[in-house]
């Protein structure tokens, strides 16, 4: 059964699933009455999940999602002659390569960076899994980097793209990030709120992460 997260927030409670927690949240799953994927409210967690379709009200059970880990990787961010030690959030099994565009968090500041080097213990590979990386060496870029978690029916794909800070993105919009075409299902804002209603929009500089379904 295909399960996709369609809204979420806190990282300290609930079930972690492909970039979002499921506690007191909704899922996008197949409804046996509607005979198509619909948003469902999670009613009870006991082995499997008891859910209710928000479209027709049908209550049924669905399997509990897996719980991959999310880690913070140390990142050195360079700008001209200055450097800062920051962090970058990645899925533990996510591959990172030189040239990748990522989002670094430096205290209260968030900035777009390009990976210029990878340190994995004593090795300096051009590509490595996040859980193997000890330090990412990066450089600051002028554009905002918008990150998205895109579900393709089997797994979630992390994608990133450069954007002007004032570029607008809206829930329900179809976008293409480096050849990955998807429909935006929700937008998590840096201030904590989540945009879920189709047509709601915001600008790139205010986005923490977008979630979508691959087309």
Residue, then its C-alpha position, 0 to 999 in steps of 0.5 A: x500500500x502506498x503511503x505519503x505524508x501530507x502534513x506534519x511538524x514536530x520532530x520530537x514526538x510521533x512516527x518519523x516517515x520520509x521527512x515528517x512525523x505522523x503523530x496527530x497528523x494526516x496521511x495520503x492513502x488508498x481509500x477502499x470506498x473512494x477507490x483512490x488516494x485520499x487524505x486520512x486522519x490518524x485516529x489510533x496507533x496500535x500496531x497498524x494505524x486506524x485512519x478515517x478518510x476526510x473525503x467520505x468518512x470511512x474508517x479503516x486500518x492501514x499499515x504503519x510506515x517505517x521510521x528512517x533516521x534524520x541526521x545533522x551533518x557538520x558543515x563548514x560554510x565558506x564565503x570569500x576568506x571567512x568560514x563558519x561551522x554550521x549543520x546540514x540536515x540529511x536522511x541517513x541513507x541519502x547520498x551527497x556529492x560534490x556540487x550538490x546544492x543544500x541548505x545549511x543552518x547556522x544558528x538562526x540563519x539559513x543559507x544556500x550552499x554548494x558542496x565543495x568537499x566531503x570528509x568521511x573519516x580519513x577519506x575525501x570521496x566525491x560522493x558518500x552516504x550521509x551517515x558516513x560523512x564527518x564534515x561537508x565543506x561548502x561555499x555560500x551561494x547567492x540564490x536561495x536553495x529550496x528543498x523538497x521531499x518527493x514521494x514516488x510511490x515506493x520511496x521519498x526522493x530528496x531534491x534541491x533547486x536554486x531559486x530567487x528569494x522572491x520566487x513563489x511556490x503554491x500548494x497544488x502547483x506542478x514543478x520540476x526540480x532538476x528533472x524530477x517533476x512533482x505536485x506540491x502537497x504541502x509547504x513547511x515554513x521556516x517559522x513553523x506553520x504548514x501550508x496545506x490548502x491548494x492555492x496557498x502560496x509563499x516565497x522561496x526565502x520563507x520555505x523550510x521544506x516542500x513535500x510532493x508527489x512525483x508525476 
